[in-house]
Amino acid sequence: MTELDPDVAQAAIEHCYERGWSDGLPLVPASRPLVDRFLATTSRPPEEVIGRLDQVDREVTVELAAINAAMAGCRPEYFPVVLAAWDALMRERSTRGGGWQSTSGPAPLIVVNGPVRDELGFNKAGGVFGPGFRPNATVPRAIGLIVRNALGIHPHVFEQATQGLPGRWSICIAENEEESPWEPLSVEAGLPAGTSAVSATLLRTCEFVDNRHTSDPEQLLADLADTISRTGAWIFRHASAGVVFCPEHAQLLANAGFDRAKVRAWLAERCGRTVGDLADVGKDGMGDNGVRHADGRRPDGFDLLLADGEPNHLLIAVAGARNAGISMVVRLFSDWSATAVPVEGAPVETKELG
C-alpha cells in the first residue's frame, strides 16, 4: 500500500490557489495521468473546440474541459455528463452572448435524465437542490471552473455580477422520473425514452413554494402564479420561468387532468400583474427596446409576464421527495432552447418509463 503524504497534497492544493485556478474551494490537482483517464471516456479529440466567447477571444477545448472537471472533483466517468452539460449550455442564446458576464450573475441549471442518473449516483429525490452527492456537486462546479479558467471570466474582472447568486456553480439535479406522472424532460425535448441526457439553461434565482394546504389543483397553480409574478421579476416586457415540481404536487395536478401543456397554458394566462401594481414599483412603462421603466400614464390593465405557454418560456421538471408539498420556481435568465443533449457512451434503457 502506498503511503500518502498529506503535506504533498496540501502543497499541490496551495499551488492551485496561487495560480488563481480556484473558485475559492480546494481543487484536485490535475495530473497528466488523471486528465488522460478523463479523456479516455470520450471519443472526441482533446483539441476539439467546444465553445468560444468572441468578446474575450477565448475558447474551450475538450482537454481544457477535462482538466477543469478533474480539478472540480469529478470522477472520470462523470466527464461525458460534463461534456453534455456544456454542449447543452452552448445551445443557449444567453451563454453565447453576455450571460456569463451579466450583472445578474446567473447560474446554470443542469437537469439529468435517463439511466446515467442511477449509474453515477445523481440525487433525484430528497434534498435535490442541496449538497451531499458528489456528481450533483462536481458536474456544475466543473462548468464553473471551465468558465473561469478556459474563458477567463473571473469575479471583479470580466464577471460583472452585482451581487451574484448563492450556489451559482452547484445547481445540478436529476429528474425523478420514477415518481413523475409526466414524460421525462429529455423526452419532451425530443429524445427517445430511456436516453441518458442533459438539459441546461441559465437561471436568475430559485424560489420555493410551500403549499401543503390544499388538494385543489387551481389553488396550487395560483400559488405558483403569484410567486412567478412578483414585481421584482419584471425587467423586460416578458420573462421566462420554470417550475421544478415535487412529486406530490406533480401527481396532484396529473390526477386532476393536468399534463405539462395544460399547466403551462394555465400559468401563461394568469402570470402577470396589473398596470397599477407595476406603477407602484416604477415598472409600468414599456420602451421600444422592451425594457420596463416608470411611466405613470398607462391606463389600468393586466400585463402578462410569460410570452406564451411554450416549453422554452416555462420549463417544467419533477424532482425531490414525495414527503411534502414543496416545489421550486426557477427564473430563467433568458428563454430555454427546449433541447436535450445525449450523454456519450451511456446505455439506453429499453423498458418503458412511467
C-alpha positions in Angstrom: 0.0 0.0 0.0 1.3 3.4 -1.0 1.9 5.7 2.0 0.0 9.0 1.5 1.8 12.3 2.2 -0.8 15.0 3.3 1.9 17.7 3.1 2.5 17.0 -0.6 -1.2 17.1 -1.2 -1.6 20.4 0.7 1.3 21.9 -1.3 -0.4 20.9 -4.6 -3.7 22.4 -3.4 -1.9 25.7 -2.4 -0.2 25.8 -5.8 -3.6 25.8 -7.5 -4.7 28.7 -5.3 -1.6 30.6 -6.1 -2.2 30.2 -9.8 -5.7 31.6 -9.5 -7.4 28.5 -10.8 -9.7 28.0 -7.8 -13.3 29.2 -7.3 -12.4 29.6 -3.6 -12.6 25.9 -2.6 -9.7 23.4 -2.7 -9.1 21.8 -6.1 -8.0 18.3 -7.0 -4.5 18.6 -8.7 -5.0 17.6 -12.3 -2.0 15.3 -13.1 -1.4 14.2 -16.6 -2.4 10.6 -15.9 -5.6 11.8 -14.2 -6.6 14.0 -17.1 -5.9 11.1 -19.6 -8.4 9.0 -17.7 -11.0 11.7 -18.3 -10.1 11.9 -22.0 -10.4 8.2 -22.3 -14.1 8.4 -21.5 -14.9 10.3 -24.8 -14.3 9.7 -28.5 -13.9 13.4 -29.0 -10.3 14.6 -29.7 -8.6 16.7 -27.0 -8.1 19.6 -29.3 -11.7 19.8 -30.4 -13.1 23.3 -29.7 -16.4 23.0 -27.8 -17.1 26.7 -27.0 -15.9 30.1 -27.8 -16.6 33.6 -26.4 -15.7 36.1 -29.0 -15.8 39.2 -26.8 -12.9 37.9 -24.7 -11.3 36.0 -27.6 -11.1 32.7 -25.6 -12.2 29.2 -26.4 -12.7 25.9 -24.7 -11.4 22.5 -25.9 -12.2 19.0 -24.7 -8.9 18.8 -22.9 -9.4 22.1 -21.1 -12.8 20.8 -20.0 -11.2 17.6 -18.8 -8.6 19.5 -16.8 -11.2 21.6 -15.1 -13.6 18.6 -14.5 -10.7 16.8 -12.7 -9.9 19.9 -10.6 -13.6 20.2 -9.7 -13.5 16.8 -8.1 -15.4 14.8 -10.8 -14.7 11.2 -11.3 -13.5 10.4 -14.8 -16.8 8.6 -15.6 -18.7 11.9 -14.9 -16.9 13.5 -17.8 -19.4 12.6 -20.6 -22.1 14.2 -18.4 -19.9 17.4 -18.1 -19.5 17.5 -21.9 -23.2 17.0 -22.4 -24.0 19.8 -19.9 -21.5 22.1 -21.6 -23.0 21.3 -25.0 -26.5 21.9 -23.7 -25.4 25.3 -22.3 -23.8 26.2 -25.6 -27.2 25.9 -27.2 -28.5 28.7 -25.1 -28.5 32.2 -26.6 -27.6 33.7 -23.3 -24.4 31.8 -22.8 -23.1 32.6 -26.3 -23.7 36.3 -25.6 -23.1 38.0 -22.3 -24.7 35.6 -19.8 -21.5 34.6 -18.1 -20.7 38.3 -17.5 -24.1 39.6 -16.6 -24.8 41.8 -13.6 -27.4 39.2 -12.6 -24.6 36.6 -12.1 -26.9 33.8 -13.4 -26.4 30.2 -12.5 -26.6 27.2 -14.8 -29.5 24.8 -14.1 -28.5 21.3 -15.2 -31.1 18.6 -15.4 -30.0 14.9 -15.9 -32.3 12.3 -17.3 -32.1 8.6 -18.1 -30.2 5.6 -16.7 -27.0 7.6 -16.1 -28.7 9.1 -13.1 -28.6 5.9 -11.1 -25.4 4.6 -12.7 -23.4 7.5 -11.4 -25.3 8.2 -8.3 -27.0 11.5 -9.1 -29.5 12.6 -6.4 -33.1 12.9 -7.8 -35.0 12.7 -4.5 -34.9 14.4 -1.1 -32.6 17.5 -0.9 -32.1 17.5 -4.7 -31.1 21.2 -4.7 -28.9 20.8 -1.7 -25.4 19.2 -1.0 -24.3 15.7 -0.2 -23.9 14.0 -3.6 -20.7 14.0 -5.5 -21.9 14.1 -9.1 -24.6 16.7 -8.4 -21.9 18.9 -6.8 -18.9 18.4 -9.0 -20.5 18.4 -12.5 -21.8 22.0 -12.2 -18.6 23.0 -10.4 -16.7 21.7 -13.5 -18.8 24.1 -15.6 -17.9 27.0 -13.3 -14.2 26.2 -13.5 -14.3 26.0 -17.3 -15.9 29.4 -17.4 -13.3 30.7 -15.0 -10.1 29.1 -16.3 -10.8 28.5 -20.0 -12.9 31.6 -20.8 -11.1 33.8 -18.2 -14.4 35.0 -16.6 -13.1 36.0 -13.1 -15.0 37.9 -10.4 -14.3 41.7 -10.4 -12.7 41.4 -13.8 -14.8 40.1 -16.7 -17.5 38.8 -14.4 -19.7 41.8 -13.5 -22.3 40.3 -11.1 -23.7 43.0 -8.8 -24.4 40.5 -6.0 -24.4 37.1 -7.7 -26.5 34.1 -6.9 -25.9 31.7 -4.0 -24.9 28.3 -5.3 -24.0 29.7 -8.7 -22.0 26.6 -9.7 -23.9 23.9 -7.8 -27.4 23.6 -9.4 -27.5 20.1 -10.9 -30.5 17.9 -10.4 -31.6 14.5 -11.7 -35.2 14.3 -12.6 -37.3 11.9 -10.5 -38.7 10.1 -13.5 -39.9 7.2 -11.3 -42.3 9.4 -9.3 -43.2 11.8 -12.1 -46.6 11.4 -13.7 -45.3 13.0 -16.9 -42.7 12.0 -19.5 -39.1 12.9 -18.7 -37.9 16.4 -19.6 -35.5 14.9 -22.2 -38.3 13.1 -23.9 -40.3 16.4 -24.1 -37.2 17.9 -25.6 -37.3 15.3 -28.4 -35.1 12.4 -27.4 -36.2 8.8 -27.1 -37.4 7.5 -23.8 -34.6 5.8 -21.9 -31.8 8.0 -23.3 -29.3 9.4 -20.8 -29.3 13.1 -21.5 -28.8 16.6 -20.1 -30.8 19.8 -20.5 -29.4 23.1 -19.2 -30.1 26.8 -19.2 -29.2 29.9 -17.1 -31.2 31.0 -14.0 -31.6 34.3 -12.3 -32.7 32.7 -9.0 -34.7 30.0 -7.3 -37.8 30.5 -5.0 -39.6 27.7 -3.1 -43.4 27.4 -3.0 -44.6 25.6 0.1 -48.2 24.5 -0.4 -49.4 21.6 1.6 -52.6 23.4 2.4 -54.9 22.4 -0.4 -55.8 19.5 -2.7 -57.3 21.8 -5.3 -55.1 22.0 -8.4 -56.1 25.5 -9.3 -55.3 26.8 -5.8 -51.9 25.2 -6.1 -51.3 26.7 -9.5 -52.5 30.1 -8.3 -49.8 30.0 -5.5 -47.2 29.2 -8.2 -48.5 32.0 -10.4 -48.3 34.5 -7.6 -44.6 33.6 -6.9 -43.7 33.7 -10.6 -45.5 37.1 -11.0 -43.7 39.0 -8.2 -42.8 42.5 -9.3 -39.1 42.0 -8.7 -39.1 39.6 -11.7 -40.2 42.3 -14.1 -37.3 43.6 -16.1 -38.4 43.4 -19.7 -41.8 43.2 -21.4 -41.9 39.5 -20.8 -39.9 37.0 -18.8 -39.3 33.2 -18.8 -39.6 30.9 -15.8 -39.7 27.3 -14.8 -41.1 25.0 -12.1 -39.3 22.0 -10.6 -42.4 20.3 -9.1 -42.0 17.9 -6.2 -43.6 14.6 -6.9 -46.6 15.3 -4.6 -47.5 18.5 -6.5 -47.0 16.9 -9.9 -49.1 13.9 -9.0 -51.9 16.1 -7.6 -52.0 18.0 -10.9 -51.8 14.9 -13.1 -54.6 13.3 -11.2 -56.7 16.3 -11.9 -56.1 16.0 -15.6 -53.2 18.5 -16.0 -50.3 17.5 -18.2 -47.3 19.7 -18.9 -49.1 21.6 -21.7 -52.2 22.3 -19.5 -50.0 23.5 -16.6 -48.2 25.9 -19.0 -51.4 27.2 -20.6 -53.0 27.8 -17.1 -49.9 29.7 -15.9 -49.4 31.6 -19.1 -52.9 33.0 -18.9 -52.6 34.1 -15.3 -49.0 35.0 -14.5 -48.9 38.8 -14.5 -49.7 42.0 -12.6 -52.0 44.9 -13.1 -50.6 48.1 -14.6 -51.4 49.7 -11.2 -49.3 47.2 -9.4 -46.4 47.8 -11.8 -46.8 51.6 -11.5 -46.4 51.3 -7.7 -42.9 49.9 -8.3 -41.9 52.0 -11.3 -42.2 49.3 -13.9 -45.4 50.2 -15.8 -43.7 51.8 -18.8 -42.5 49.7 -21.8 -40.0 51.2 -24.2 -39.4 50.2 -27.8 -36.4 48.1 -26.6 -38.7 46.1 -24.3 -37.1 47.4 -21.1 -39.6 48.4 -18.4 -39.5 51.9 -16.7 -41.6 54.2 -14.7 -44.4 55.8 -16.7 -47.5 56.7 -14.7 -49.6 57.4 -17.7 -50.8 54.0 -18.9 -54.4 53.1 -18.4 -55.0 50.3 -15.9 -55.0 46.8 -17.4 -53.2 43.5 -16.9 -49.7 42.7 -18.2 -48.9 39.1 -18.8 -45.4 38.1 -17.6 -45.0 35.0 -19.8 -44.9 35.5 -23.5 -46.8 32.2 -24.1 -47.1 28.7 -22.8 -44.3 27.1 -24.8 -41.6 25.0 -23.2 -38.8 27.5 -23.9 -40.7 30.1 -21.8 -41.8 27.7 -19.0 -39.6 24.8 -18.2 -41.3 22.0 -16.2 -39.4 19.2 -14.4 -40.1 16.9 -11.5 -37.5 16.2 -8.7 -37.3 15.8 -5.0 -39.0 13.6 -2.4 -42.7 12.8 -2.0 -42.8 13.8 1.6 -44.2 17.4 1.4 -45.8 19.8 -0.9 -42.8 22.0 -1.7 -41.8 22.9 -5.3 -39.3 25.3 -6.7 -39.9 28.2 -9.1 -36.8 28.9 -11.2 -36.4 32.2 -13.1 -34.8 31.7 -16.4 -32.1 34.3 -17.4 -33.5 34.3 -21.0 -35.5 31.6 -22.7 -34.6 27.9 -22.7 -33.6 26.2 -26.0 -36.0 23.4 -25.1 -33.5 20.8 -26.1 -31.5 18.0 -24.5 -28.1 16.5 -25.3 -27.4 12.8 -25.1 -24.6 11.6 -22.9 -21.9 10.0 -25.0 -21.4 6.3 -24.4 -24.3 5.9 -22.0 -26.5 2.9 -22.4 -30.1 3.3 -23.4 -32.8 1.8 -21.1 -35.2 -0.4 -23.0 -38.1 -0.5 -20.6 -40.9 2.0 -20.7 -40.5 4.9 -18.4 -43.5 6.0 -16.3 
